């Protein structure tokens, strides 16, 4: 829109012209702000890029799924082979395995859960021992406990979940 000389002298302008000037002014300010933001981002990246890189690498390690370290797997498998008839480590054994492998207890628990599901079937003898133990406790009307489960009144209950 063009202003006439009379408008210039009187300072009067239409609402449309005022809006155009305000919008133009905001656009200039937004452009300046964007340039300042880009400069700040550049300075921050320049100053902290090494730290950000190592942080990004650390976070990607935590997200990474897959195989456990070879030495840790070997130690777990050694324990497994020694206890293949009943591969349920006690809490103290889990703590010791976690310390010796450098894994946390959740990883130890998950490894044993997966290993038993994939590679272990209790022998018939073991199944009968468990059933015999359960029947003896039933006859004595006592509670029978088996690795995170207990049986009382003829029902099986899961502990802790």
N, C-alpha and C positions, 0 to 999 in steps of 0.2 A: 504494500500500500504506500502511496505517496502522500507526503504532507505538503500542504500548500504553504506559501510564505505567510499567510494570515495565521495558519495553525501554529507555525513556528514561533511567531511573535507573541501570540496570545497564550501559548502553552497548552491549548486545548487540543485534545485528541479523542478519537472515538474509543469505546471499550474494546473493540476489535484490535485497534492499534496498540492499546495498552497490553492486551493479552499477548500479542506478537512480541513486544519488547520484553515482557517478563519471560516468555518461553525461550526467547533468544538468549537472555541473560542466564537462565537456568542451564541451558545447553552449554554455554561457555563455562559456567562453574562446574558442571558435571564433567566436561572434558578436562578441565584443570585437575579436578579431584581424581579422575581416572589416571591421569599422568602421574600424579603424586603417589597413588596406590601402586602403580607399576614400578615406580622408582623405589618405594619402600619394600616391595616384594623382592626386587632385584638385590637391594642391600641386605635384606634378611637371608635370602638364599646364599648370597656370597659369604656372609658371616657364619651361617649355621649349616652349610651344605654337608660338611663332613659328619656332623652330628646327626643330621637327618638321614644320611645314607646308612650310618651304622644302626640307627633306630629302625629304619625300613628293613634292613637285613635281619635284625633281631625279631621283628614282628613276623617276617616271612618264615623264619625258622619255627616259630610257635604254631603257625597255621599249617606248616608242612606235615603231612601225614605219610605214613609208610613204615618202613622197616626200622626196628630199633637198632642201635649200634651192635656190630657183630660180637664184640666182647660181652656185652650185656646178654645177648641171646644165648651165647655159649654157656654163661653162668646159669641162666635160667634152665637151659636144656640139661645141664649137669644135675641140677637139683631134681628136675623132672625124672631123669633116668634112675636116680637113687630112690625115688619115691613113686615109681610108676604104678604100684598097686593102689595107692591112695594119695593122689597128687593134690592135696589140699594143705598148703602151708599154713602154719599157725600165724597169729598176728606178729609174734616176735620173729618168726622166720621171714615174714614179709618185710619187716623193718630191716632185718639183716640183709636180705636180698636187695632192697632198695639202696641201702648204703653201699653195698659192694658193687652194684651195677651202675650207680649214679642216676638211676631212674627214680621217679616218685612212686608212692604206693599205689596210686590210681593206675599207673602204667603196669605195675606188677600184677595187680588184681585183674586188669583187662587181659594181660598176656595169659594168665592161668585160665581165665574163663574161656578165652578163644582156644587155647591149647587143649583143654578138656573136651570142648565141643568138637574140635576137628580131629583129635588124635587119641582119645581115650574112651574105652568102653570097659566098665568094671567087669571083672571076671565073674563067672557064675558063683564061684566060691565067695567073692566079696559081696555079691548081691545077697547071698544066703546069710552071710554074717550080719549084714545090716538088718535083714528081715528077722533073723533070730534075736538080735539085740532088741529090736522093736517089740517082738512078741513077748520077750521076757519082761520088758518094762510094762507092757500092757497087762500082763498077768499080775504084776505087782502094783498096778494102778499108779504108776509114777510117770513123770514126764521124760520123754526121750528126746535128746538134742543131737542134731546132725548138721554141722556146718551151715549155720545161718537159718536153720529150720528147727522147730520143735514140734513134737507130737504129744498131745495130752489126751483129751477126751475122744480119741479116735480120729481127730482132724489134724491136718498138716497146716502149720502156720509159718509164714515167712517172717523172720526177724529183721528189722532195720530197713525196710523199704517202704 
